[in-house]
Amino acid sequence: MIALHDVTKSYPTPHGRRYIFRDLNFRFPDGVSIGLIGRNGAGKSTLMRLLGGIDVPDRGEIRSDVNISWPLGLGGGFQSSLSARDNCKFVCRIYGTSHEDMLAKVRFVEEFAELGEYFDMPMKTYSSGMKARIGFGLSMAFDFDYYLIDEAMAVGDAQFKRKSKQAFKERMSNSKMILVSHSMNDIREYCDVVVLVEGGQAVLYEDVEAGIAQYQGQIKAARS
């Protein structure tokens, strides 16, 4: 169960506070992979940050009885002065990983990310794509009930994308995902239902094609 109760979230701007959500109530369906779609600025990434616990509502609460990953692809969350290796160890300690398991997870991330000597250099020297590789690989090293994915599969060259998708398919045999993507092909391939974020609200479409059609209609209307 993942549910939002009276969630309000805003950010300060030079022209006053901008509200992303006001008193939002929504329950995500259980046991399915979910495509989170909407126009730029609708609040998809904000919602992912709230679900992943790396941001908090102004008021209201998010209730969950499942194990949710941090949001992949959003960037941030790493200590930039530390190397990727040390950041991976830090995350493992947060999750209470044993020493042997920690070494195995760090080795997995090092091999998966394919960054060579950069793996032991400060992450402040990394490009956004390199950070995303570490974040993606690190998330794949853990077992979650739900993976939060924000365009993470778009990172890297064709070979790395294929490897990322293969890792996802293996994880999805036992887990589900909440996927933010502007690729409707990815939404069709990975998601069982669609949640459309628009105007501070979230609307569930059990028919994926119906949700995509509504989203594409909004895009077309905005351009006309």
Backbone as CSV, one residue per row, in Angstrom:
resi,resn,N_x,N_y,N_z,CA_x,CA_y,CA_z,C_x,C_y,C_z
1,MET,0.833,-1.188,0.000,0.000,0.000,0.000,0.876,1.250,0.000
2,ILE,0.600,2.166,-0.921,1.241,3.480,-0.957,0.122,4.504,-1.123
3,ALA,-0.039,5.376,-0.140,-1.163,6.311,-0.177,-0.739,7.688,0.304
4,LEU,-1.287,8.721,-0.339,-1.065,10.112,0.045,-2.326,10.643,0.706
5,HIS,-2.160,11.275,1.853,-3.292,11.810,2.597,-3.104,13.313,2.819
6,ASP,-3.939,14.097,2.149,-3.935,15.559,2.307,-2.539,16.155,2.122
7,VAL,-1.840,15.696,1.112,-0.464,16.132,0.884,-0.426,17.477,0.163
8,THR,0.264,18.424,0.779,0.526,19.722,0.162,2.030,19.902,0.048
9,LYS,2.484,20.339,-1.133,3.898,20.577,-1.351,4.080,21.826,-2.188
10,SER,4.948,22.718,-1.718,5.224,23.961,-2.437,6.705,24.282,-2.331
11,TYR,7.141,25.204,-3.211,8.528,25.663,-3.200,8.535,27.190,-3.293
12,PRO,9.493,27.830,-2.613,9.567,29.297,-2.710,10.111,29.737,-4.066
13,THR,9.587,30.810,-4.601,10.084,31.417,-5.836,10.199,32.917,-5.596
14,PRO,10.873,33.638,-6.481,10.955,35.101,-6.335,9.582,35.784,-6.354
15,HIS,8.580,35.071,-6.856,7.237,35.646,-6.949,6.265,35.020,-5.945
16,GLY,6.827,34.419,-4.908,5.987,33.772,-3.906,6.080,32.261,-4.022
17,ARG,5.348,31.566,-3.183,5.407,30.109,-3.176,4.652,29.532,-4.373
18,ARG,5.232,28.513,-4.975,4.571,27.784,-6.056,4.107,26.439,-5.513
19,TYR,2.814,26.225,-5.553,2.241,24.995,-5.026,2.197,23.937,-6.124
20,ILE,2.809,22.800,-5.835,2.775,21.654,-6.745,1.523,20.820,-6.461
21,PHE,1.274,20.562,-5.185,0.086,19.819,-4.752,-0.570,20.540,-3.589
22,ARG,-1.887,20.524,-3.570,-2.660,21.070,-2.454,-3.646,20.002,-1.982
23,ASP,-3.445,19.528,-0.770,-4.371,18.568,-0.150,-4.655,17.377,-1.074
24,LEU,-3.592,16.810,-1.642,-3.728,15.693,-2.570,-3.990,14.394,-1.808
25,ASN,-5.054,13.709,-2.204,-5.359,12.387,-1.680,-5.337,11.395,-2.838
26,PHE,-4.514,10.376,-2.703,-4.413,9.401,-3.789,-3.795,8.116,-3.245
27,ARG,-4.346,6.993,-3.698,-3.777,5.684,-3.337,-3.344,4.980,-4.608
28,PHE,-2.079,4.571,-4.639,-1.569,3.825,-5.785,-2.111,2.397,-5.729
29,PRO,-2.450,1.833,-6.874,-2.944,0.449,-6.880,-1.842,-0.513,-6.448
30,ASP,-2.240,-1.590,-5.799,-1.282,-2.557,-5.264,-0.876,-3.579,-6.332
31,GLY,0.375,-4.029,-6.241,0.818,-5.178,-7.006,0.949,-4.994,-8.495
32,VAL,1.093,-3.744,-8.959,1.253,-3.485,-10.389,2.377,-2.482,-10.598
33,SER,2.961,-2.510,-11.794,3.937,-1.492,-12.162,3.201,-0.304,-12.760
34,ILE,3.621,0.901,-12.351,2.846,2.113,-12.611,3.649,3.092,-13.453
35,GLY,3.044,3.577,-14.508,3.641,4.636,-15.309,3.141,5.982,-14.819
36,LEU,4.065,6.851,-14.419,3.714,8.180,-13.917,4.011,9.177,-15.024
37,ILE,2.960,9.738,-15.630,3.133,10.604,-16.791,2.483,11.951,-16.542
38,GLY,2.842,12.923,-17.358,2.310,14.279,-17.242,3.252,15.243,-17.933
39,ARG,2.746,16.430,-18.193,3.563,17.432,-18.875,4.698,17.922,-17.991
40,ASN,5.699,18.546,-18.593,6.811,19.112,-17.834,6.276,20.118,-16.816
41,GLY,6.753,19.993,-15.583,6.313,20.899,-14.528,5.052,20.474,-13.815
42,ALA,4.490,19.327,-14.194,3.247,18.881,-13.564,3.458,18.397,-12.133
43,GLY,4.676,17.978,-11.810,4.956,17.525,-10.449,5.364,16.068,-10.344
44,LYS,5.685,15.433,-11.454,6.047,14.012,-11.436,7.297,13.761,-10.588
45,SER,8.342,14.528,-10.842,9.589,14.322,-10.098,9.428,14.697,-8.634
46,THR,8.635,15.731,-8.363,8.351,16.090,-6.965,7.655,14.941,-6.262
47,LEU,6.694,14.335,-6.930,5.985,13.200,-6.346,6.936,12.031,-6.098
48,MET,7.846,11.797,-7.023,8.819,10.721,-6.833,9.716,10.988,-5.625
49,ARG,10.121,12.236,-5.463,10.968,12.589,-4.325,10.210,12.390,-3.011
50,LEU,8.942,12.712,-3.010,8.127,12.509,-1.818,7.965,11.023,-1.507
51,LEU,7.706,10.225,-2.524,7.531,8.786,-2.324,8.824,8.140,-1.853
52,GLY,9.961,8.641,-2.369,11.252,8.075,-2.009,11.811,8.579,-0.693
53,GLY,11.152,9.546,-0.075,11.581,10.037,1.229,12.741,11.000,1.199
54,ILE,13.091,11.522,0.012,14.183,12.490,-0.039,13.652,13.922,-0.026
55,ASP,12.328,14.063,0.040,11.681,15.348,0.272,10.447,15.081,1.120
56,VAL,9.958,16.087,1.795,8.815,15.898,2.692,7.715,16.895,2.338
57,PRO,6.463,16.537,2.596,5.361,17.464,2.313,5.388,18.662,3.253
58,ASP,4.792,19.773,2.805,4.570,20.898,3.713,3.629,20.468,4.832
59,ARG,2.619,19.714,4.442,1.691,19.107,5.406,1.068,17.885,4.746
60,GLY,0.379,17.091,5.569,-0.138,15.820,5.094,0.892,14.722,5.292
61,GLU,0.568,13.520,4.859,1.488,12.400,5.066,1.382,11.371,3.946
62,ILE,2.454,10.595,3.821,2.515,9.492,2.872,2.648,8.210,3.684
63,ARG,1.707,7.293,3.488,1.693,6.041,4.230,2.053,4.890,3.296
64,SER,2.879,3.982,3.808,3.298,2.854,2.992,3.662,1.676,3.876
65,ASP,3.345,0.472,3.396,3.759,-0.739,4.099,4.648,-1.606,3.201
66,VAL,5.243,-0.965,2.187,6.145,-1.676,1.285,7.515,-1.009,1.298
67,ASN,8.503,-1.734,0.793,9.886,-1.262,0.754,10.120,-0.549,-0.572
68,ILE,10.370,0.776,-0.514,10.475,1.606,-1.715,11.910,2.088,-1.882
69,SER,12.416,2.045,-3.110,13.775,2.517,-3.379,13.834,4.037,-3.333
70,TRP,15.041,4.554,-3.339,15.213,5.986,-3.592,14.940,6.231,-5.072
71,PRO,14.640,7.457,-5.487,14.345,7.704,-6.909,15.591,7.633,-7.772
72,LEU,15.593,6.696,-8.712,16.702,6.575,-9.654,16.549,7.629,-10.730
73,GLY,17.648,8.281,-11.080,17.646,9.193,-12.213,17.481,10.650,-11.837
74,LEU,17.078,10.936,-10.588,16.871,12.329,-10.202,18.172,13.020,-9.824
75,GLY,19.216,12.257,-9.576,20.476,12.865,-9.162,20.423,13.239,-7.687
76,GLY,21.540,13.688,-7.167,21.576,14.073,-5.760,21.623,12.841,-4.863
77,GLY,21.705,13.079,-3.561,21.719,11.987,-2.612,23.100,11.454,-2.311
78,PHE,24.083,11.828,-3.097,25.446,11.392,-2.870,26.269,12.511,-2.240
79,GLN,27.264,12.118,-1.458,28.214,13.066,-0.899,29.294,13.297,-1.954
80,SER,29.316,14.496,-2.526,30.151,14.750,-3.700,31.642,14.682,-3.416
81,SER,32.046,14.888,-2.178,33.479,14.846,-1.872,33.989,13.413,-1.698
82,LEU,33.078,12.448,-1.609,33.464,11.052,-1.486,33.475,10.373,-2.846
83,SER,34.198,9.282,-2.928,34.211,8.496,-4.154,32.915,7.687,-4.258
84,ALA,32.695,7.129,-5.436,31.531,6.254,-5.607,31.630,5.049,-4.678
85,ARG,32.829,4.518,-4.529,33.002,3.366,-3.639,32.569,3.700,-2.212
86,ASP,33.022,4.854,-1.717,32.679,5.233,-0.341,31.200,5.581,-0.210
87,ASN,30.621,6.181,-1.245,29.185,6.450,-1.209,28.385,5.146,-1.163
88,CYS,28.818,4.153,-1.915,28.138,2.860,-1.904,28.233,2.208,-0.523
89,LYS,29.397,2.283,0.078,29.561,1.728,1.423,28.661,2.439,2.424
90,PHE,28.556,3.765,2.276,27.719,4.545,3.188,26.254,4.109,3.086
91,VAL,25.765,3.949,1.856,24.380,3.522,1.662,24.164,2.124,2.243
92,CYS,25.129,1.243,2.046,25.016,-0.101,2.606,24.915,-0.068,4.126
93,ARG,25.672,0.813,4.759,25.615,0.920,6.220,24.247,1.439,6.664
94,ILE,23.689,2.381,5.909,22.360,2.906,6.240,21.326,1.785,6.237
95,TYR,21.458,0.866,5.288,20.507,-0.238,5.161,20.884,-1.442,6.025
96,GLY,21.901,-1.293,6.865,22.262,-2.358,7.796,22.865,-3.583,7.146
97,THR,23.553,-3.403,6.036,24.142,-4.519,5.298,25.357,-5.070,6.041
98,SER,25.499,-6.384,6.055,26.662,-7.006,6.675,27.918,-6.656,5.879
99,HIS,29.065,-6.859,6.496,30.321,-6.487,5.841,30.521,-7.271,4.543
100,GLU,30.298,-8.576,4.594,30.496,-9.397,3.391,29.521,-9.002,2.295
101,ASP,28.272,-8.768,2.681,27.265,-8.370,1.689,27.587,-6.994,1.122
102,MET,28.105,-6.107,1.965,28.484,-4.775,1.504,29.582,-4.872,0.438
103,LEU,30.585,-5.677,0.681,31.665,-5.837,-0.290,31.130,-6.380,-1.618
104,ALA,30.175,-7.303,-1.534,29.593,-7.872,-2.747,28.790,-6.831,-3.514
105,LYS,28.036,-5.998,-2.788,27.229,-4.961,-3.435,28.118,-3.895,-4.077
106,VAL,29.176,-3.501,-3.385,30.096,-2.500,-3.944,30.750,-3.050,-5.210
107,ARG,31.139,-4.310,-5.177,31.754,-4.925,-6.353,30.754,-4.975,-7.517
108,PHE,29.507,-5.289,-7.201,28.469,-5.309,-8.233,28.317,-3.933,-8.883
109,VAL,28.244,-2.871,-8.066,28.076,-1.518,-8.602,29.279,-1.122,-9.447
110,GLU,30.480,-1.448,-8.972,31.691,-1.101,-9.718,31.684,-1.745,-11.095
111,GLU,31.302,-3.008,-11.161,31.276,-3.714,-12.444,30.130,-3.230,-13.318
112,PHE,28.995,-2.953,-12.695,27.814,-2.541,-13.461,28.007,-1.156,-14.073
113,ALA,28.550,-0.210,-13.297,28.661,1.182,-13.752,29.734,1.369,-14.814
114,GLU,30.744,0.530,-14.822,31.802,0.580,-15.833,32.481,1.953,-15.906
115,LEU,32.903,2.470,-14.741,33.555,3.776,-14.709,35.061,3.687,-14.522
116,GLY,35.582,2.500,-14.411,37.029,2.343,-14.289,37.585,3.061,-13.066
117,GLU,38.687,3.799,-13.253,39.364,4.467,-12.136,38.509,5.556,-11.502
118,TYR,37.504,6.054,-12.224,36.644,7.096,-11.659,35.857,6.592,-10.448
119,PHE,35.708,5.276,-10.328,34.953,4.721,-9.208,35.581,5.108,-7.873
120,ASP,36.872,5.394,-7.872,37.576,5.773,-6.638,37.948,7.249,-6.614
121,MET,37.330,8.040,-7.477,37.540,9.485,-7.478,36.317,10.189,-6.896
122,PRO,36.478,11.406,-6.371,35.334,12.133,-5.800,34.209,12.293,-6.825
123,MET,32.981,12.109,-6.374,31.852,12.165,-7.296,31.583,13.575,-7.816
124,LYS,32.184,14.585,-7.216,32.055,15.941,-7.740,32.763,16.087,-9.083
125,THR,33.620,15.107,-9.423,34.283,15.125,-10.724,33.463,14.403,-11.793
126,TYR,32.308,13.861,-11.424,31.500,13.062,-12.335,30.566,13.933,-13.176
127,SER,30.249,13.454,-14.341,29.156,14.039,-15.118,27.831,13.528,-14.552
128,SER,26.731,14.155,-14.952,25.420,13.699,-14.480,25.158,12.258,-14.921
129,GLY,25.620,11.899,-16.121,25.437,10.537,-16.594,26.202,9.521,-15.763
130,MET,27.400,9.877,-15.344,28.195,8.975,-14.510,27.536,8.783,-13.151
131,LYS,27.004,9.862,-12.583,26.293,9.747,-11.302,25.069,8.861,-11.444
132,ALA,24.374,9.008,-12.566,23.177,8.198,-12.786,23.539,6.718,-12.894
133,ARG,24.676,6.415,-13.511,25.115,5.021,-13.596,25.334,4.433,-12.204
134,ILE,25.967,5.227,-11.334,26.196,4.748,-9.962,24.868,4.562,-9.243
135,GLY,23.986,5.546,-9.365,22.690,5.441,-8.696,21.895,4.250,-9.178
136,PHE,21.919,4.026,-10.481,21.187,2.900,-11.052,21.776,1.573,-10.576
137,GLY,23.098,1.446,-10.691,23.745,0.210,-10.275,23.546,-0.077,-8.798
138,LEU,23.626,0.972,-7.977,23.462,0.782,-6.538,22.047,0.308,-6.210
139,SER,21.054,0.869,-6.883,19.678,0.441,-6.621,19.474,-1.016,-7.022
140,MET,20.119,-1.442,-8.122,19.993,-2.825,-8.559,20.677,-3.802,-7.600
141,ALA,21.549,-3.286,-6.733,22.237,-4.138,-5.767,21.352,-4.476,-4.572
142,PHE,20.206,-3.791,-4.449,19.290,-4.021,-3.339,17.970,-4.579,-3.854
143,ASP,17.275,-5.286,-2.991,15.948,-5.806,-3.320,14.890,-4.894,-2.707
144,PHE,14.057,-4.285,-3.560,12.961,-3.438,-3.113,11.635,-3.999,-3.624
145,ASP,10.550,-3.674,-2.917,9.215,-4.025,-3.411,8.854,-3.158,-4.612
146,TYR,9.235,-1.860,-4.528,8.975,-0.915,-5.609,10.253,-0.138,-5.915
147,TYR,10.566,-0.034,-7.194,11.665,0.808,-7.650,11.083,2.084,-8.247
148,LEU,11.622,3.218,-7.826,11.209,4.514,-8.357,12.194,4.907,-9.455
149,ILE,11.704,5.030,-10.670,12.573,5.249,-11.829,12.178,6.539,-12.532
150,ASP,13.111,7.476,-12.646,12.840,8.736,-13.341,13.786,8.853,-14.533
151,GLU,13.386,8.320,-15.679,14.159,8.392,-16.917,15.539,7.749,-16.799
152,ALA,15.749,6.910,-15.793,17.091,6.373,-15.558,17.566,5.483,-16.692
153,MET,16.643,4.833,-17.390,17.053,3.923,-18.452,17.519,4.655,-19.703
154,ALA,17.410,5.993,-19.694,17.863,6.769,-20.850,19.337,7.127,-20.760
155,VAL,20.008,6.690,-19.693,21.399,7.076,-19.454,22.354,6.115,-20.146
156,GLY,23.400,6.667,-20.739,24.477,5.852,-21.266,24.323,5.499,-22.734
157,ASP,25.315,4.759,-23.222,25.293,4.355,-24.618,24.344,3.179,-24.815
158,ALA,24.244,2.714,-26.053,23.276,1.665,-26.379,23.543,0.389,-25.581
159,GLN,24.822,0.049,-25.402,25.157,-1.162,-24.658,24.732,-1.059,-23.205
160,PHE,24.977,0.112,-22.586,24.599,0.283,-21.185,23.076,0.289,-21.031
161,LYS,22.369,0.879,-21.987,20.912,0.862,-21.934,20.379,-0.565,-22.003
162,ARG,20.965,-1.382,-22.862,20.533,-2.777,-22.948,20.786,-3.504,-21.635
163,LYS,21.944,-3.241,-21.038,22.262,-3.880,-19.761,21.311,-3.420,-18.662
164,SER,20.977,-2.133,-18.658,20.049,-1.594,-17.665,18.675,-2.239,-17.796
165,LYS,18.193,-2.358,-19.028,16.874,-2.954,-19.247,16.858,-4.427,-18.845
166,GLN,17.963,-5.128,-19.095,18.041,-6.523,-18.689,18.017,-6.651,-17.172
167,ALA,18.734,-5.755,-16.479,18.727,-5.774,-15.014,17.325,-5.518,-14.485
168,PHE,16.601,-4.614,-15.142,15.232,-4.327,-14.742,14.338,-5.550,-14.897
169,LYS,14.460,-6.210,-16.021,13.607,-7.375,-16.261,13.833,-8.432,-15.194
170,GLU,15.075,-8.603,-14.768,15.369,-9.570,-13.715,14.744,-9.144,-12.388
171,ARG,14.831,-7.828,-12.069,14.257,-7.337,-10.820,12.726,-7.414,-10.840
172,MET,12.139,-7.167,-11.997,10.691,-7.098,-12.072,10.007,-8.451,-11.927
173,SER,10.792,-9.528,-11.906,10.200,-10.839,-11.661,9.707,-10.961,-10.226
174,ASN,10.274,-10.146,-9.332,9.868,-10.181,-7.923,9.443,-8.821,-7.387
175,SER,9.580,-7.760,-8.178,9.297,-6.404,-7.706,8.423,-5.673,-8.710
176,LYS,8.028,-4.453,-8.348,7.266,-3.581,-9.230,7.999,-2.252,-9.333
177,MET,7.524,-1.393,-10.232,8.162,-0.097,-10.381,7.126,1.006,-10.519
178,ILE,7.546,2.211,-10.186,6.824,3.432,-10.542,7.769,4.191,-11.465
179,LEU,7.379,4.298,-12.726,8.261,4.790,-13.771,7.794,6.134,-14.319
180,VAL,8.677,7.140,-14.247,8.464,8.407,-14.937,9.245,8.350,-16.242
181,SER,8.563,8.555,-17.358,9.242,8.536,-18.646,8.445,9.321,-19.663
182,HIS,9.175,10.004,-20.556,8.531,10.663,-21.689,8.466,9.721,-22.890
183,SER,9.009,8.522,-22.728,8.920,7.519,-23.777,7.682,6.666,-23.541
184,MET,6.676,6.855,-24.367,5.464,6.074,-24.209,5.701,4.603,-24.542
185,ASN,6.726,4.317,-25.318,7.068,2.921,-25.581,7.533,2.229,-24.304
186,ASP,8.332,2.950,-23.479,8.755,2.385,-22.189,7.554,2.204,-21.266
187,ILE,6.641,3.171,-21.258,5.432,3.059,-20.433,4.639,1.826,-20.847
188,ARG,4.483,1.637,-22.140,3.740,0.463,-22.636,4.444,-0.842,-22.266
189,GLU,5.780,-0.835,-22.361,6.531,-2.068,-22.144,6.566,-2.489,-20.689
190,TYR,6.703,-1.518,-19.784,6.963,-1.864,-18.391,5.776,-1.711,-17.445
191,CYS,4.751,-0.979,-17.838,3.723,-0.574,-16.874,2.383,-1.266,-17.114
192,ASP,1.708,-1.577,-16.004,0.393,-2.217,-16.048,-0.740,-1.200,-16.009
193,VAL,-0.480,-0.054,-15.366,-1.454,1.029,-15.278,-0.717,2.345,-15.438
194,VAL,-1.486,3.427,-15.605,-0.900,4.753,-15.758,-1.540,5.696,-14.747
195,VAL,-0.713,6.573,-14.161,-1.199,7.664,-13.315,-0.798,8.964,-13.994
196,LEU,-1.784,9.771,-14.333,-1.552,11.048,-15.008,-1.579,12.170,-13.979
197,VAL,-0.467,12.923,-13.902,-0.355,14.053,-12.977,-0.613,15.336,-13.757
198,GLU,-1.585,16.116,-13.297,-1.941,17.346,-13.991,-2.725,18.242,-13.036
199,GLY,-2.354,19.525,-13.008,-3.096,20.478,-12.197,-3.133,20.152,-10.722
200,GLY,-2.070,19.546,-10.206,-2.004,19.220,-8.785,-2.800,17.993,-8.399
201,GLN,-3.303,17.256,-9.379,-4.078,16.054,-9.118,-3.424,14.848,-9.783
202,ALA,-3.788,13.660,-9.311,-3.311,12.409,-9.893,-4.523,11.561,-10.251
203,VAL,-4.563,11.103,-11.497,-5.705,10.329,-11.984,-5.216,8.972,-12.471
204,LEU,-5.852,7.905,-11.977,-5.472,6.550,-12.340,-6.197,6.103,-13.614
205,TYR,-5.436,5.511,-14.536,-5.990,4.882,-15.735,-5.564,3.419,-15.728
206,GLU,-6.502,2.532,-15.523,-6.184,1.114,-15.546,-5.884,0.644,-16.965
207,ASP,-6.400,1.347,-17.950,-6.090,1.094,-19.352,-4.917,1.995,-19.743
208,VAL,-3.756,1.402,-19.968,-2.543,2.171,-20.264,-2.734,3.046,-21.494
209,GLU,-3.340,2.498,-22.540,-3.521,3.264,-23.774,-4.449,4.454,-23.560
210,ALA,-5.445,4.305,-22.710,-6.351,5.420,-22.423,-5.608,6.534,-21.695
211,GLY,-4.733,6.176,-20.769,-3.944,7.184,-20.068,-2.985,7.897,-20.989
212,ILE,-2.341,7.145,-21.868,-1.421,7.749,-22.829,-2.168,8.689,-23.766
213,ALA,-3.347,8.270,-24.214,-4.141,9.110,-25.121,-4.538,10.417,-24.451
214,GLN,-4.900,10.363,-23.169,-5.260,11.586,-22.454,-4.058,12.515,-22.319
215,TYR,-2.913,11.950,-22.004,-1.675,12.726,-21.890,-1.302,13.366,-23.221
216,GLN,-1.351,12.597,-24.288,-0.992,13.134,-25.596,-1.987,14.187,-26.055
217,GLY,-3.245,14.048,-25.648,-4.234,15.076,-25.956,-3.918,16.381,-25.251
218,GLN,-3.430,16.310,-24.020,-3.034,17.511,-23.288,-1.852,18.190,-23.969
219,ILE,-0.882,17.389,-24.411,0.271,17.953,-25.103,-0.164,18.663,-26.371
220,LYS,-1.041,18.026,-27.143,-1.511,18.611,-28.392,-2.268,19.902,-28.135
221,ALA,-3.112,19.921,-27.101,-3.891,21.101,-26.782,-2.985,22.256,-26.354
222,ALA,-1.917,21.932,-25.609,-0.995,22.973,-25.138,-0.231,23.611,-26.294
223,ARG,-0.015,22.860,-27.363,0.745,23.363,-28.501,-0.115,24.160,-29.483
224,SER,-1.430,23.947,-29.416,-2.324,24.614,-30.384,-2.736,26.002,-29.911
